[in-house]
Amino acid sequence: MLSGKRVNRTTDPLLSIGSPDPGRLDAFARDPASGPALLFFTGGSALDSTSRALKYFTHNSVHLVTPYDSGGSSAILRKAFSMPAIGDLRSRLMSLADERVTGHPEGVRLFAHRLSKTDSPAQLRAELDSIIAGTHPLAAVIDAQTRELICIQLEACREAMADDFDLHGASIGNLVLAGTYLRNAKNLDAAIAEFARHAQVLGEVHTVTNDNYHLVAHLDDGSRVIGEHLITGLDLVARDAVIEQLSLSHAPDEWQPVQSVLPESRQRMIAAAELICFPPGSFYTSVLANLLPRGAGRAIAASAAPKVYVPSLGTDPEQQGISLTQAVQRLLNVLGADCEEPVPVARLLNYVVIDSRNGRYNGGIDVPALQALGVQVLDLPLVSAQSAPLADAQLLVEALLSVDGLRCA
C-alpha cells in the first residue's frame, strides 16, 4: 500500500537537494565512447528505457542481469537446452544496441520480432525457416554478411529443437542467442560476446552467474515459492504475507538448496566500475536476486566506487508490507551477510536517490531513519509528467551521472 507521506524539502536538515550537472552531462554526450563505467545489478525490463537513454552518454555501462526467469519463452528454452534464462539478457542487449544508421538497425528490428501467438505450429516453423533462408522481409533487408551470421545461429537453434518445441510468441532474438549458445559449446559468455557484436551493443551485458538454478522466495508465514515467475505473480496481500528472503534451488519443482558463486570475471567488472547502482525494478527478483552468489557482497564492499540505490516508484508488489527504510535495511543485510567480517555501511551503500516532490514510496520517506542507517539521501527530480508514477529514463540517467564521486568527463 502506497503512502502519501512526504518530507519537508525546505526545512529538513538531513535531506540533500541537488540537481543534475549540465556541464558534466554535455561532456559525456560529446564523447560517449569514453564515458564512465556504471555498473547495474538488474533484471527484468524495468531498466530497458533507462539503458536506451544511457547509451547516448556512455558506451561503457555494465549490466549484470539475473538468470533465473522461469516464465514465457525463456522457460521453454531453459527446459529444451538446460540453459540459464536469456530473455532479460536479450532485452537489455537490445536496449543498448546501436540503432543509428552506422549501427545495425535492421538486425535490431529482426531480433525484436516475435512469432505469432495464434498461428499453427506449421506456420510458425515456416516463418522461422523463411528467416533462416533470408527471404523473410525482416531478414532480406539486412546486409548479406550480417544476415548470414545471424541465420547460422538461428539454424543451430532450429536443428536442436525437438519436434514439439513451442514457438508461439517466441522472440527471434532469444532464438538467435540460444543458437549462439549452442554453437559456442554452451558457453554463455562467448555467446553473449558474439551476439553483442551482431547487434553493435554500446555497453556490456552479462548474467550475474551462468548457473541454471531456480529462485526461491521464503515468506514470513513459513511457506516457500519456487520459480521467478511464480514469485512475481504472488498476491501477498491476499496471503497476508511478506517475502523475508531469497535462496536458490537446483530443481524447479522441489527445494534443493544450492549455493552459487560469483565468477571472477564479474568480480573484475565490479572492481572496475566507477559507480555501482541498484536500480528501480522488482525488489527481490530483479535486485536482491543478483546478490545471491557468494562473493557479490564482498566484491561490492571492496570497491571504492560510490554505491547508489534508486528505489522503485509506483507499486512494487514484491515490497508488500516493506517500507522504503526497511527495503534499504534488507539490501544492507544481504550485502553485509556475504562479507567475512562486519564492514562499515559506507562500503556497501552511500546514497539513496529519491524524488520527494513527485515520487511515492512504500511507507513514505523517513529521512532521519534512512540517515540513521548510515546512508545519504539525495533528493533529485526523477519523475516527469510523462513518466508518472515511474521514473523518467532521461532524468534517472542525468541523476546517476551527476552523483558525487563519479569522475568528471
ROMIKOL-171941 format. One record per residue (C-alpha): x, y, z; residue in three letters. Coordinates in steps of 0.2 Angstrom, whole numbers, padded with zeros to 4 digits. Last residue first. Layout:
N
c1 | c2 | c3 | type
X | Y | Z | Ala
...
//
This chain:
409
c1 | c2 | c3 | type
0172 | 0069 | -0091 | Ala
0171 | 0070 | -0072 | Cys
0174 | 0055 | -0062 | Arg
0159 | 0049 | -0052 | Leu
0162 | 0053 | -0033 | Gly
0147 | 0065 | -0032 | Asp
0132 | 0059 | -0042 | Val
0129 | 0069 | -0058 | Ser
0129 | 0054 | -0070 | Leu
0116 | 0045 | -0059 | Leu
0104 | 0060 | -0059 | Ala
0105 | 0063 | -0078 | Glu
0102 | 0044 | -0081 | Val
0086 | 0045 | -0070 | Leu
0080 | 0061 | -0078 | Leu
0082 | 0053 | -0095 | Gln
0073 | 0037 | -0090 | Ala
0058 | 0046 | -0081 | Asp
0055 | 0037 | -0065 | Ala
0038 | 0029 | -0063 | Leu
0021 | 0037 | -0057 | Pro
0022 | 0047 | -0068 | Ala
0033 | 0045 | -0084 | Ser
0025 | 0059 | -0095 | Gln
0023 | 0072 | -0081 | Ala
0041 | 0068 | -0076 | Ser
0048 | 0059 | -0061 | Val
0066 | 0058 | -0056 | Leu
0070 | 0076 | -0050 | Pro
0083 | 0074 | -0036 | Leu
0083 | 0072 | -0017 | Asp
0099 | 0063 | -0012 | Leu
0098 | 0054 | 0004 | Val
0115 | 0049 | 0012 | Gln
0117 | 0032 | 0020 | Val
0122 | 0027 | 0038 | Gly
0106 | 0018 | 0043 | Leu
0102 | 0033 | 0054 | Ala
0101 | 0043 | 0038 | Gln
0087 | 0032 | 0032 | Leu
0078 | 0034 | 0048 | Ala
0080 | 0053 | 0048 | Pro
0074 | 0054 | 0030 | Val
0058 | 0044 | 0033 | Asp
0051 | 0044 | 0016 | Ile
0033 | 0037 | 0014 | Gly
0029 | 0019 | 0020 | Gly
0030 | 0012 | 0002 | Asn
0036 | 0026 | -0009 | Tyr
0028 | 0040 | -0019 | Arg
0038 | 0051 | -0031 | Gly
0034 | 0069 | -0037 | Asn
0041 | 0080 | -0024 | Arg
0051 | 0068 | -0013 | Ser
0061 | 0062 | -0029 | Asp
0073 | 0049 | -0021 | Ile
0091 | 0043 | -0023 | Val
0098 | 0033 | -0008 | Val
0117 | 0035 | -0007 | Tyr
0132 | 0028 | 0000 | Asn
0129 | 0009 | 0001 | Leu
0141 | -0006 | 0005 | Leu
0157 | 0002 | 0010 | Arg
0149 | 0017 | 0018 | Ala
0139 | 0004 | 0029 | Val
0155 | 0000 | 0038 | Pro
0161 | -0018 | 0037 | Val
0157 | -0033 | 0048 | Pro
0168 | -0048 | 0045 | Glu
0168 | -0061 | 0031 | Glu
0156 | -0051 | 0020 | Cys
0142 | -0060 | 0012 | Asp
0130 | -0055 | 0026 | Ala
0134 | -0037 | 0023 | Gly
0127 | -0036 | 0006 | Leu
0111 | -0045 | 0011 | Val
0108 | -0035 | 0027 | Asn
0112 | -0019 | 0018 | Leu
0098 | -0023 | 0005 | Leu
0086 | -0028 | 0019 | Arg
0090 | -0011 | 0028 | Gln
0086 | -0001 | 0012 | Val
0070 | -0011 | 0010 | Ala
0065 | -0007 | 0028 | Gln
0068 | 0011 | 0025 | Thr
0057 | 0011 | 0010 | Leu
0043 | 0002 | 0019 | Ser
0040 | -0017 | 0017 | Ile
0022 | -0024 | 0019 | Gly
0021 | -0028 | 0000 | Gln
0038 | -0025 | -0007 | Gln
0036 | -0039 | -0020 | Glu
0020 | -0030 | -0027 | Pro
0031 | -0015 | -0032 | Asp
0019 | 0000 | -0034 | Thr
0024 | 0017 | -0040 | Gly
0042 | 0021 | -0038 | Leu
0056 | 0009 | -0037 | Ser
0070 | 0013 | -0025 | Pro
0087 | 0020 | -0033 | Val
0101 | 0013 | -0023 | Tyr
0118 | 0020 | -0026 | Val
0136 | 0014 | -0022 | Lys
0150 | 0026 | -0025 | Pro
0166 | 0017 | -0031 | Ala
0179 | 0012 | -0019 | Ala
0175 | -0006 | -0022 | Ser
0180 | -0019 | -0009 | Ala
0162 | -0019 | -0002 | Ala
0155 | -0023 | -0019 | Ile
0166 | -0038 | -0021 | Ala
0162 | -0044 | -0004 | Arg
0143 | -0043 | -0006 | Gly
0144 | -0052 | -0023 | Ala
0156 | -0066 | -0016 | Gly
0143 | -0079 | -0014 | Arg
0130 | -0078 | -0027 | Pro
0114 | -0071 | -0020 | Leu
0116 | -0053 | -0024 | Leu
0108 | -0053 | -0041 | Asn
0092 | -0060 | -0033 | Ala
0092 | -0044 | -0022 | Leu
0088 | -0033 | -0037 | Val
0077 | -0040 | -0050 | Ser
0068 | -0054 | -0041 | Thr
0068 | -0046 | -0024 | Tyr
0065 | -0028 | -0026 | Phe
0056 | -0028 | -0043 | Ser
0064 | -0014 | -0053 | Gly
0072 | 0003 | -0050 | Pro
0091 | 0002 | -0049 | Pro
0105 | -0005 | -0038 | Phe
0119 | 0005 | -0045 | Cys
0138 | 0004 | -0044 | Ile
0148 | 0019 | -0050 | Leu
0166 | 0019 | -0057 | Glu
0166 | 0001 | -0060 | Ala
0182 | -0008 | -0062 | Ala
0181 | -0019 | -0046 | Ala
0163 | -0024 | -0050 | Ile
0169 | -0030 | -0068 | Met
0183 | -0039 | -0060 | Arg
0172 | -0048 | -0048 | Gln
0161 | -0052 | -0063 | Arg
0175 | -0061 | -0072 | Ser
0180 | -0070 | -0056 | Glu
0163 | -0078 | -0056 | Pro
0151 | -0075 | -0041 | Leu
0147 | -0092 | -0033 | Val
0130 | -0100 | -0032 | Ser
0125 | -0110 | -0017 | Gln
0111 | -0124 | -0019 | Val
0096 | -0129 | -0009 | Pro
0085 | -0142 | -0017 | Gln
0068 | -0136 | -0015 | Trp
0056 | -0145 | -0026 | Glu
0049 | -0142 | -0043 | Asp
0062 | -0131 | -0051 | Pro
0077 | -0141 | -0045 | Ala
0094 | -0134 | -0040 | His
0086 | -0122 | -0029 | Ser
0092 | -0104 | -0024 | Leu
0088 | -0093 | -0010 | Ser
0078 | -0077 | -0006 | Leu
0072 | -0069 | 0010 | Gln
0058 | -0062 | 0020 | Glu
0044 | -0060 | 0007 | Ile
0029 | -0054 | 0017 | Val
0012 | -0062 | 0019 | Ala
-0006 | -0058 | 0021 | Asp
-0009 | -0071 | 0008 | Arg
-0022 | -0060 | -0001 | Ala
-0010 | -0045 | 0001 | Val
0005 | -0055 | -0005 | Leu
-0003 | -0060 | -0021 | Asp
0012 | -0068 | -0029 | Leu
0014 | -0067 | -0048 | Gly
0032 | -0060 | -0046 | Thr
0036 | -0076 | -0036 | Ile
0028 | -0088 | -0048 | Leu
0038 | -0081 | -0062 | His
0054 | -0082 | -0053 | Glu
0051 | -0100 | -0048 | Gly
0050 | -0109 | -0031 | Ile
0038 | -0102 | -0018 | Val
0041 | -0106 | 0000 | Arg
0030 | -0106 | 0016 | Ser
0034 | -0101 | 0034 | Gly
0022 | -0087 | 0035 | Asp
0036 | -0075 | 0034 | Asp
0039 | -0080 | 0016 | Leu
0054 | -0088 | 0009 | His
0056 | -0085 | -0010 | Ala
0066 | -0097 | -0021 | Val
0074 | -0093 | -0037 | Leu
0079 | -0108 | -0049 | His
0097 | -0113 | -0055 | Tyr
0105 | -0114 | -0072 | Asn
0121 | -0106 | -0066 | Asp
0129 | -0093 | -0078 | Asn
0131 | -0080 | -0065 | Thr
0127 | -0061 | -0064 | Val
0121 | -0064 | -0082 | Thr
0131 | -0052 | -0093 | His
0128 | -0036 | -0103 | Val
0141 | -0024 | -0108 | Glu
0139 | -0007 | -0117 | Gly
0135 | 0000 | -0134 | Leu
0129 | -0016 | -0142 | Val
0133 | -0017 | -0161 | Gln
0119 | -0030 | -0163 | Ala
0130 | -0044 | -0171 | His
0145 | -0040 | -0160 | Arg
0133 | -0041 | -0145 | Ala
0128 | -0059 | -0151 | Phe
0146 | -0064 | -0152 | Glu
0150 | -0058 | -0134 | Ala
0134 | -0065 | -0127 | Ile
0138 | -0082 | -0135 | Ala
0156 | -0082 | -0128 | Ala
0149 | -0078 | -0110 | Asp
0135 | -0091 | -0112 | Leu
0147 | -0106 | -0116 | Asn
0135 | -0119 | -0121 | Lys
0148 | -0127 | -0134 | Ala
0149 | -0110 | -0143 | Asn
0137 | -0116 | -0156 | Arg
0123 | -0120 | -0143 | Leu
0125 | -0103 | -0135 | Tyr
0124 | -0094 | -0152 | Thr
0108 | -0104 | -0156 | Gly
0101 | -0099 | -0139 | Ala
0105 | -0080 | -0143 | Leu
0097 | -0082 | -0160 | Val
0082 | -0090 | -0153 | Leu
0081 | -0076 | -0139 | Asn
0082 | -0063 | -0153 | Gly
0069 | -0071 | -0163 | Ile
0057 | -0070 | -0148 | Ser
0045 | -0084 | -0147 | Ala
0027 | -0080 | -0146 | Gly
0021 | -0097 | -0150 | His
0037 | -0107 | -0155 | Leu
0033 | -0122 | -0144 | Asp
0046 | -0136 | -0147 | Phe
0036 | -0152 | -0150 | Asp
0048 | -0159 | -0164 | Asp
0063 | -0156 | -0153 | Ala
0073 | -0141 | -0157 | Met
0092 | -0143 | -0160 | Ala
0091 | -0140 | -0178 | Glu
0081 | -0124 | -0176 | Arg
0094 | -0117 | -0163 | Cys
0108 | -0121 | -0175 | Ala
0098 | -0113 | -0189 | Glu
0096 | -0097 | -0179 | Leu
0114 | -0095 | -0176 | Gln
0119 | -0098 | -0194 | Ile
0105 | -0086 | -0199 | Cys
0113 | -0072 | -0189 | Ile
0130 | -0074 | -0197 | Leu
0122 | -0075 | -0214 | Glu
0112 | -0059 | -0212 | Arg
0127 | -0049 | -0206 | Thr
0137 | -0054 | -0222 | Gln
0122 | -0051 | -0233 | Ala
0117 | -0034 | -0227 | Asp
0100 | -0035 | -0218 | Ile
0085 | -0030 | -0229 | Val
0080 | -0048 | -0233 | Ala
0079 | -0053 | -0214 | Ala
0064 | -0043 | -0209 | Leu
0055 | -0046 | -0226 | Pro
0058 | -0065 | -0224 | His
0068 | -0072 | -0238 | Thr
0085 | -0074 | -0228 | Gly
0083 | -0093 | -0228 | Ala
0084 | -0093 | -0209 | Ile
0070 | -0080 | -0209 | Ile
0060 | -0091 | -0221 | Ser
0063 | -0106 | -0210 | Asp
0056 | -0097 | -0194 | Leu
0041 | -0092 | -0204 | Glu
0038 | -0110 | -0210 | Ala
0041 | -0116 | -0192 | Arg
0027 | -0104 | -0186 | Leu
0015 | -0109 | -0199 | Gln
0017 | -0127 | -0195 | Ala
0015 | -0124 | -0177 | Pro
-0002 | -0115 | -0181 | Ser
-0003 | -0097 | -0179 | Asp
-0010 | -0089 | -0163 | Thr
0004 | -0082 | -0153 | Lys
0013 | -0076 | -0168 | Ser
0032 | -0075 | -0169 | Leu
0041 | -0061 | -0160 | Arg
0052 | -0048 | -0169 | His
0065 | -0038 | -0158 | Ala
0080 | -0048 | -0165 | Phe
0074 | -0043 | -0183 | Leu
0072 | -0025 | -0179 | Arg
0090 | -0025 | -0171 | Val
0097 | -0033 | -0187 | Gly
0089 | -0019 | -0197 | Glu
0096 | -0005 | -0186 | Pro
0114 | -0012 | -0187 | His
0125 | 0003 | -0182 | Gly
0130 | 0017 | -0193 | Thr
0112 | 0021 | -0197 | Val
0109 | 0023 | -0178 | Arg
0101 | 0009 | -0168 | Glu
0116 | 0004 | -0159 | Asp
0111 | -0009 | -0147 | Ala
0109 | -0005 | -0128 | Leu
0090 | -0008 | -0127 | Ser
0093 | -0024 | -0137 | Met
0106 | -0031 | -0126 | Leu
0095 | -0027 | -0111 | Arg
0080 | -0037 | -0119 | Ser
0092 | -0052 | -0124 | Arg
0098 | -0053 | -0106 | Leu
0080 | -0052 | -0099 | Asp
0075 | -0066 | -0110 | Gly
0091 | -0077 | -0108 | Ile
0086 | -0089 | -0093 | Ala
0100 | -0100 | -0089 | Pro
0102 | -0116 | -0100 | Met
0097 | -0134 | -0100 | Ser
0093 | -0134 | -0119 | Phe
0074 | -0138 | -0120 | Ala
0069 | -0134 | -0102 | Lys
0078 | -0117 | -0102 | Arg
0072 | -0113 | -0119 | Leu
0054 | -0115 | -0114 | Ile
0056 | -0106 | -0098 | Ala
0064 | -0091 | -0108 | Ser
0049 | -0091 | -0119 | Ser
0037 | -0087 | -0105 | Gly
0041 | -0090 | -0087 | Gly
0056 | -0096 | -0076 | Ser
0067 | -0081 | -0076 | Asp
0083 | -0085 | -0065 | Tyr
0097 | -0078 | -0075 | Pro
0098 | -0061 | -0066 | Thr
0106 | -0047 | -0076 | Val
0123 | -0039 | -0073 | Leu
0123 | -0023 | -0083 | His
0140 | -0014 | -0087 | Val
0140 | 0003 | -0094 | Ser
0154 | 0008 | -0105 | Asn
0146 | 0016 | -0120 | His
0142 | 0032 | -0111 | Thr
0131 | 0047 | -0113 | Phe
0120 | 0042 | -0128 | Tyr
0120 | 0024 | -0121 | Lys
0111 | 0030 | -0105 | Leu
0095 | 0035 | -0113 | Ala
0092 | 0017 | -0121 | Arg
0098 | 0010 | -0104 | Ser
0085 | 0020 | -0095 | Thr
0071 | 0013 | -0106 | Ser
0077 | -0005 | -0103 | Asp
0079 | -0003 | -0084 | Leu
0062 | -0010 | -0079 | Ala
0063 | -0024 | -0091 | Ser
0068 | -0039 | -0080 | Gly
0084 | -0039 | -0071 | Gly
0097 | -0028 | -0063 | Thr
0113 | -0025 | -0054 | Phe
0120 | -0010 | -0063 | Phe
0138 | -0005 | -0066 | Leu
0142 | 0012 | -0072 | Leu
0158 | 0014 | -0082 | Ala
0160 | 0032 | -0087 | Pro
0160 | 0039 | -0104 | Gly
0175 | 0037 | -0117 | Ser
0164 | 0031 | -0131 | Ala
0150 | 0043 | -0125 | Pro
0161 | 0058 | -0131 | Asp
0150 | 0074 | -0134 | Arg
0136 | 0067 | -0123 | Ala
0148 | 0064 | -0108 | Phe
0154 | 0082 | -0109 | Ala
0137 | 0089 | -0110 | Asp
0132 | 0079 | -0095 | Leu
0147 | 0086 | -0085 | Arg
0142 | 0103 | -0089 | Gly
0124 | 0101 | -0086 | Pro
0127 | 0094 | -0068 | Asp
0110 | 0087 | -0062 | Pro
0101 | 0095 | -0047 | Ser
0103 | 0093 | -0029 | Gly
0093 | 0093 | -0013 | Ile
0102 | 0084 | 0001 | Ser
0090 | 0080 | 0015 | Leu
0096 | 0080 | 0033 | Leu
0092 | 0097 | 0038 | Pro
0073 | 0095 | 0033 | Asp
0066 | 0113 | 0032 | Thr
0064 | 0116 | 0013 | Thr
0061 | 0099 | 0006 | Arg
0049 | 0094 | 0020 | Asn
0047 | 0075 | 0018 | Val
0031 | 0067 | 0011 | Arg
0019 | 0054 | 0017 | Lys
0007 | 0049 | 0003 | Gly
0009 | 0031 | 0007 | Ser
0007 | 0017 | -0005 | Leu
0000 | 0000 | 0000 | Met
//
